[in-house]
Amino acid sequence: MKQAPILSALAAATLLFSASCNNKSGSSGMMIPKNAAFVVHIDNESLSSKLTWKEIQATEWFKQMSSEADDSMAKKLLADPASAGINTKEDLVFFVQKRGATGVAVFEGSVSDAGSFEKFNHHMLKQRGEGGKTEKDGDMQFIKMGDNAVATWEGDKFTYVVEANMFDAANRISYDDDGNQKPRKKFGPDSLKEVAKGLNDLDSDESLSDDERFAGLLKEDGDVHLWMNSEEYYNALSGSMMSVMSMMKLSTLFKDNISATTLSFDNGQITVKSKQYMSDEMENLMKKHSSKDVNTALINRIPSQNVIGVMACNYPAEGVKDMFKMIGVDGMVNSFLGRSGLSMDDFIKAFNGDMLISVSDLTMKKETETFPGMDYSYTRTKPDMKVLFALSVKDKPTFDRLIGMATEDFKDDPSFNKEVSYKVGNEWFAAGNDAAYVDKFLAGGNSNVAFASKISGHPFGMYVDIQKILASAKSAGDENAAGIDESMKMWQDVVITGGDFKDGYMTSEMVINMVDKKTNALKQLNSYADKMAAAMKKNRHREMEDMPAIDTAIVPPPPAVH
């Protein structure tokens, strides 16, 4: 209980926000190895321009947390996060890296006051009931934080290194030849200290900052930058998972696969933009089989004005075949199709590349259910909606054969035949839980939905109407009505587009839109968290009032203790 406010204050201050910052460190001083599997870079200058610590302190949830803090260090941190000795005017970095049989998680930043930083870490140890001392190794000072972490600082830089064995499941549980479980290999604090020391001495050619793709990511305007190296993560796997992936050549998908993402809290929206880099083999495949853009006519073909979610994409069937060959599963697929006298070539002949999934007309219905063999029933609220799945058809006779094979296993299942309706037209195959709805889609039409233009014009598009989902929940008389009301004032919809390939990478973008278009998203999230905390508190209070009083005639008081 005592430690939680300290951690909350430090995390909130250093990882998400900072108190009015005017300097920007950019990539200078970052000590990130080139083979880091996952990296988070936090731009404190950008974040602090959008939300100050004083604004956070003004919220009721923060005031309550401050009042409940029963530790002097916690109170001090909540009043001024910089009192931990961490320089909140400089950027922060977190990364995960495979090391030997396990891995490490590293948190880096700048020290504003070495004495305060040292005092803070000793206080953390004390709160955990542990002791420790400050030691030196050359110019680096360090404190062992238990048996699986170390805090170090040298000059104006600090580094926390923590053992992170999420990579290697086989390392967590392994057995010797006699079937006895072996102790897990792990880093001790001395080894973790050496990791920190190595980072301080990291050569430029071993640093991720030397990678022009990472350098380009940091130049993107945004509040948080995320770097994911799928190849390094794949190489860190072991045991049966790696063997299966190697057999099927799935590693080809991960080779040179880098995701570079920028997160921004803009006015009225949260924006996530990504670039996906890939291997030469994957790049050649993307160039050979270019996708077509999803068009508005396809989106407007959905026979409803009450769409709550839709996903549409295009990828040529020839590309799917070459992808299967590349990862070594083409033989398996042909063997499966061969049971019905089909092959991958039939799939290419039948499928035209477009796919659509939509959910619409969401309502909440109350149903009464009775327990079998019992004189007891209850009422529950259940969502009801129309679901549609559609694929574009190139050759109807061949597609008929594919559908026949796919549904063969369900032909004797009455629930499947009752709940799923499907038909193959000359241009489209459609399936759904409403036969009339399927027929309307196949017949064509133009619903002229407002969001069609937002997700068309790219090979992939997705839309979620948060307002309609929340309105349906509210209509059902949800007990958390106050929370739903606050959410309806906050969230509008989600728009995702992607699949565009150029200059050796694929781009995508996700935009979470808010109702208030004038205020930046970080300020809105701060206010929303405060209002939701109040709504939850009000709901808990109401539940306590609704609890029946205990009848002491039925439940007598405990006997007196003499």
Secondary structure as the mmCIF struct_conf table of DSSP 4:
data_model
#
loop_
_struct_conf.conf_type_id
_struct_conf.id
_struct_conf.beg_label_comp_id
_struct_conf.beg_label_asym_id
_struct_conf.beg_label_seq_id
_struct_conf.end_label_comp_id
_struct_conf.end_label_asym_id
_struct_conf.end_label_seq_id
HELX_RH_AL_P HELX_RH_AL_P1 GLN A 3 ALA A 11
HELX_RH_PI_P HELX_RH_PI_P1 ALA A 12 LEU A 16
BEND BEND1 ALA A 19 SER A 20
TURN_TY1_P TURN_TY1_P1 GLY A 26 GLY A 29
STRN STRN1 PRO A 33 PRO A 33
TURN_TY1_P TURN_TY1_P2 LYS A 34 ASN A 35
BEND BEND2 ALA A 37 ALA A 37
STRN STRN2 PHE A 38 ILE A 42
HELX_RH_AL_P HELX_RH_AL_P2 ASN A 44 SER A 48
TURN_TY1_P TURN_TY1_P3 SER A 49 LYS A 50
HELX_RH_AL_P HELX_RH_AL_P3 TRP A 53 GLN A 57
TURN_TY1_P TURN_TY1_P4 ALA A 58 ALA A 58
BEND BEND3 THR A 59 THR A 59
HELX_RH_AL_P HELX_RH_AL_P4 GLU A 60 GLU A 68
BEND BEND4 ASP A 71 ASP A 71
HELX_RH_AL_P HELX_RH_AL_P5 SER A 72 ALA A 79
HELX_RH_3T_P HELX_RH_3T_P1 PRO A 81 ALA A 84
BEND BEND5 GLY A 85 GLY A 85
STRN STRN3 ILE A 86 ILE A 86
TURN_TY1_P TURN_TY1_P5 THR A 88 LYS A 89
BEND BEND6 GLU A 90 GLU A 90
STRN STRN4 LEU A 92 ARG A 99
TURN_TY1_P TURN_TY1_P6 GLY A 100 ALA A 101
STRN STRN5 THR A 102 SER A 110
STRN STRN6 VAL A 111 VAL A 111
BEND BEND7 SER A 112 SER A 112
HELX_RH_AL_P HELX_RH_AL_P6 ALA A 114 GLN A 127
TURN_TY1_P TURN_TY1_P7 ARG A 128 GLY A 129
STRN STRN7 GLU A 135 ASP A 137
TURN_TY1_P TURN_TY1_P8 GLY A 138 ASP A 139
STRN STRN8 MET A 140 LYS A 144
TURN_TY1_P TURN_TY1_P9 GLY A 146 ASP A 147
BEND BEND8 ASN A 148 ASN A 148
STRN STRN9 ALA A 149 GLU A 154
TURN_TY1_P TURN_TY1_P10 GLY A 155 ASP A 156
STRN STRN10 LYS A 157 GLU A 163
BEND BEND9 PHE A 167 PHE A 167
HELX_RH_AL_P HELX_RH_AL_P7 ALA A 169 ARG A 172
BEND BEND10 ILE A 173 ILE A 173
STRN STRN11 SER A 174 TYR A 175
TURN_TY1_P TURN_TY1_P11 ASP A 177 ASP A 178
BEND BEND11 GLY A 179 GLY A 179
HELX_LH_PP_P HELX_LH_PP_P1 ASN A 180 ASN A 180
STRN STRN12 GLN A 181 LYS A 182
HELX_LH_PP_P HELX_LH_PP_P2 PRO A 183 LYS A 185
HELX_RH_AL_P HELX_RH_AL_P8 PRO A 189 ASN A 200
TURN_TY1_P TURN_TY1_P12 ASP A 201 ASP A 201
HELX_RH_3T_P HELX_RH_3T_P2 SER A 204 GLU A 206
STRN STRN13 SER A 207 SER A 207
HELX_RH_3T_P HELX_RH_3T_P3 LEU A 208 ASP A 210
HELX_RH_AL_P HELX_RH_AL_P9 GLU A 212 LYS A 219
BEND BEND12 GLU A 220 ASP A 223
STRN STRN14 VAL A 224 ASN A 229
HELX_RH_AL_P HELX_RH_AL_P10 SER A 230 ALA A 236
TURN_TY1_P TURN_TY1_P13 GLY A 239 GLY A 239
HELX_RH_AL_P HELX_RH_AL_P11 SER A 240 MET A 247
TURN_TY1_P TURN_TY1_P14 MET A 248 LEU A 250
HELX_RH_AL_P HELX_RH_AL_P12 SER A 251 PHE A 254
TURN_TY1_P TURN_TY1_P15 LYS A 255 ASP A 256
STRN STRN15 ILE A 258 ASP A 266
STRN STRN16 ASN A 267 ASN A 267
TURN_TY1_P TURN_TY1_P16 GLY A 268 GLY A 268
STRN STRN17 GLN A 269 TYR A 277
HELX_RH_AL_P HELX_RH_AL_P13 ASP A 280 LYS A 288
BEND BEND13 HIS A 289 HIS A 289
HELX_LH_PP_P HELX_LH_PP_P3 SER A 290 VAL A 294
HELX_RH_AL_P HELX_RH_AL_P14 THR A 296 ASN A 300
TURN_TY1_P TURN_TY1_P17 ARG A 301 ARG A 301
BEND BEND14 ILE A 302 PRO A 303
BEND BEND15 GLN A 305 GLN A 305
STRN STRN18 VAL A 307 ASN A 314
HELX_RH_AL_P HELX_RH_AL_P15 ALA A 317 MET A 326
TURN_TY1_P TURN_TY1_P18 ILE A 327 GLY A 328
HELX_RH_AL_P HELX_RH_AL_P16 ASP A 330 GLY A 338
TURN_TY1_P TURN_TY1_P19 ARG A 339 GLY A 341
HELX_RH_AL_P HELX_RH_AL_P17 MET A 344 ALA A 350
STRN STRN19 PHE A 351 THR A 370
TURN_TY1_P TURN_TY1_P20 PRO A 372 GLY A 373
BEND BEND16 MET A 374 ASP A 375
STRN STRN20 SER A 377 VAL A 393
BEND BEND17 LYS A 394 LYS A 394
HELX_RH_AL_P HELX_RH_AL_P18 LYS A 396 THR A 407
HELX_RH_3T_P HELX_RH_3T_P4 GLU A 408 PHE A 410
TURN_TY1_P TURN_TY1_P21 LYS A 411 ASP A 412
HELX_RH_AL_P HELX_RH_AL_P19 PRO A 414 GLU A 419
STRN STRN21 SER A 421 VAL A 424
BEND BEND18 ASN A 426 GLU A 427
STRN STRN22 TRP A 428 GLY A 432
BEND BEND19 ASN A 433 ASN A 433
HELX_RH_AL_P HELX_RH_AL_P20 ALA A 435 ALA A 443
TURN_TY1_P TURN_TY1_P22 ALA A 450 PHE A 451
HELX_RH_AL_P HELX_RH_AL_P21 ALA A 452 ILE A 455
BEND BEND20 GLY A 457 PRO A 459
STRN STRN23 PHE A 460 ASP A 465
HELX_RH_AL_P HELX_RH_AL_P22 ILE A 466 SER A 475
TURN_TY1_P TURN_TY1_P23 ALA A 476 GLY A 477
TURN_TY1_P TURN_TY1_P24 GLU A 479 ASN A 480
HELX_RH_AL_P HELX_RH_AL_P23 ALA A 481 MET A 490
STRN STRN24 TRP A 491 LYS A 502
TURN_TY1_P TURN_TY1_P25 ASP A 503 GLY A 504
STRN STRN25 TYR A 505 MET A 514
BEND BEND21 VAL A 515 VAL A 515
BEND BEND22 LYS A 517 THR A 519
STRN STRN26 ASN A 520 ASN A 520
HELX_RH_AL_P HELX_RH_AL_P24 ALA A 521 ASP A 546
BEND BEND23 MET A 547 MET A 547
HELX_LH_PP_P HELX_LH_PP_P4 PRO A 548 ILE A 550
TURN_TY1_P TURN_TY1_P26 THR A 552 ILE A 554
BEND BEND24 VAL A 555 VAL A 555
HELX_LH_PP_P HELX_LH_PP_P5 PRO A 556 VAL A 561
#
